[in-house]
Amino acid sequence: MNKRYYRVTRDLHLYFGLFISPFILVFAVSVFFLVHSRSQTGTANVSSSPPVSDLLLPADLEKLSGRERIDKLKPVLDRLGVQGEVGWVKHFPKQHQLVIPVTVPGRETTVTLDVTKREGSIEKRMTGLADALVLLHMSPGQHGADIRKNWIYMRVWSWLADATVYVTLFITVSGLYLWYVLRAERRVGIGLLAMGALSFLGITYVLWR
């Protein structure tokens, strides 16, 4: 029974680790862009489209807020040919305007709606690979949780991000079990565990102080 349990754990440890390795790589590499980000200036990657008139807009669009407003805006964006994750919508009541940021990895589209004129303008900006990785890294977070995951692909990505966390926990626990079973590796494993624990505690102490 112990041998069978060991073999099953070893195989799951291996195959789950191979499955989530691309996701771990995305999160790991994107950290470098988060820490060493560079501000992008200039308009070389910005393009604008001619305004679209006679838009069919919901009558109560300016009175809505949060996810309810996002859900009403989605059909409007579809008619404009704009797909992606809708961020926090800016409302300018005096001008009767809504500024809607829509993002996909590597591209940011800003849609400006004039509710009175029923007119919309579109501006696209290519943000590049670094920004795409940062977007994927930060998107599963809880900031703006009431409007997040309004694009199906971002919803799927959030599920995969959650799965990566759970599988990483499994790999960690199963790795400790596999190390414990292999008696020849116990001494080296204890040394590495001690070094890791001391490094973590030392860094935590320095940051706390």
N, C-alpha and C positions, 0 to 999 in steps of 0.2 A: 504493500500500500504506500509506504514511504517512497519507494523508488518510482512508482507510478505518479505520485503527487509531484515528485521532483522533476520528472520528465515533462509533465504537463506545464508546470510553472516555468521551466526553462524554455519550452517552446513558445509559450505566451509572452514571456519576457523578450524573446528574440523577435517574434513577428510583430508584436505591438510596438516595439522600439523602432523597427524598420518602417512601420506604417506612419508613425508620428514624426519621424526624423525630418521630413520636409517642413512641417509646421514649426518644429523647434528651431529649424534653421531660419525661417522667416522672422520669428520673434527675436532670435539672437542677433541677426544682422541688422534688423531695424533699430535695435537699441543704439548702435553706433551712430545712425542718422539722427536719432533723438538727442543724443548727447552732443554730437558735433554738427548740429544743423546749421545750414547757411541760408540767410535770407535771400530770396529770389527777387531781383529787381528787373525792370525793363518790360517791354511789351512785345518782345519777339515771339512769344508763345501764346499771344492773346489774339483771338479772332472774334469778330462780331457779325451777327446776322441781321438782315433787314427786319424792322418791326413787323409783327403780325397783328392785323386788325380784325375786328368783328369776332373776338373770342367769346365763347359761351362760358360765362363765369357764374358760379352760384350766387344767388341774390344776397345771402347772409355771410359772404366770405370774410368781410371785415369784422364781423361780430364774433367769429369763431377764434379759438386759440388751441394750442397744444396739438395733440394727435388728431383731434376732430378737424382742425384746419388742414393738416397734412393730408388726411383722407379725402377731403374735398378738392385739394389741389392736385392730387395724383391724376385724375382724368384730364385736367387742363394741361399738365405737363406731357401726358401721353399724346395729346393732340398736337403739341408743339414739337414732338419728337425728342423729348428730353427724358432720359432714363437714368436712374441712380438713387443714391441715398439722400433724402432731403434733410438738410440740417435745420438749425433754428431760423425761422422766418422772421425777417424784420418788417415791421408794420409802421408806415408813416401816415397817420390818420389825416393830417391836414392836406397832404398831397394825394390821398387815396391811393397809395402805392404799397405794393408788397415786393420785397426783395428776397428771392428764394435761392439759397445755395444748394446745388445738387452735385454730389461727388460720386465718382467711380475711381478706383485705383489708377492714378496717373492723369486724371482729368478733373477739372472743377468747372462747372457750368453755373453761371449766375443768370437767373431769369427775373426780370423786372416787370411786374404787372401794374398797369394803370387801370384801376377798377372803373373809374368814371368813363374813360375812353374805350374800355374793353380792348386794350392794346398790350402787347407783350414784346419785350426785346430780350435777346439772348446773347450772352458773351461767354466764350469758352476759353479756358486757359489750360494748357498742357503743363502738368506739374512734374512729370518724370518718374523714374523708378524709385528714387529715394523717398519721395513723398508718398508714393503708392505703398511702400513697405511700412512707413510710419502710420498711414491711414489704417492698414490692416492690423497693425499692432494695437492701436488705440480704440478701434471701433467696438470691440466687445465690452468696453467699459460701461460704467453706470451713469456717466455724466449725460444729462439729457435723456434719461431712461424712458420718459413718457413719450418721446417721439422717435426713439431709436428703432432700428431694424424695420424700417418701412419699405425697404427694397428687398425682394425675395433673396437675392444673392448675398446680401449682407446678413440676412437672417440665417442662411445656411452657413456662412462663415462663422457666425457667432456660435452655432451648434458645434462646428468643428473645433473652435477655440476652446469651448468647454470640455469637449472630448479629449483634447490634448492635455488639459490640466488633470483630468481623472486618470488618463492612461499614464501620465508622468508619475502620479502618485503610486499607481500600481507597479510601475517599473522600479521605483525606488524601494518599495516594500519587498517586492519579489527579488530584487537584487540583494537586499540584506539577507533574505532567506537563503538564496543560492550561495552567498558567501559563507553563511554559517554552516551549511551542509558540507562544503568543501573544507575539510579540516586542514589541508595543507596550506590554505590561503588565510587562515584565521589570524595568524600573527601579523602578516602584512596588512590585512584588512583592519585590524585594531589600530595599527599605527596610522593608517590613512584616515580612519574615522576620527582619531584623536587630533590629527593635524587639521582636518576640516572643521571640527568643533572649535578648536582653539582659534583658528583664523576667523571664523564667524563671530565668536565672542569678542575677539580683539577689535575687529572692525566695528561691531556694534557699540563697544565701550567707547572707542574714539569718537564715533559720531554722536553718541549720547552726551559725552563730556564737551 
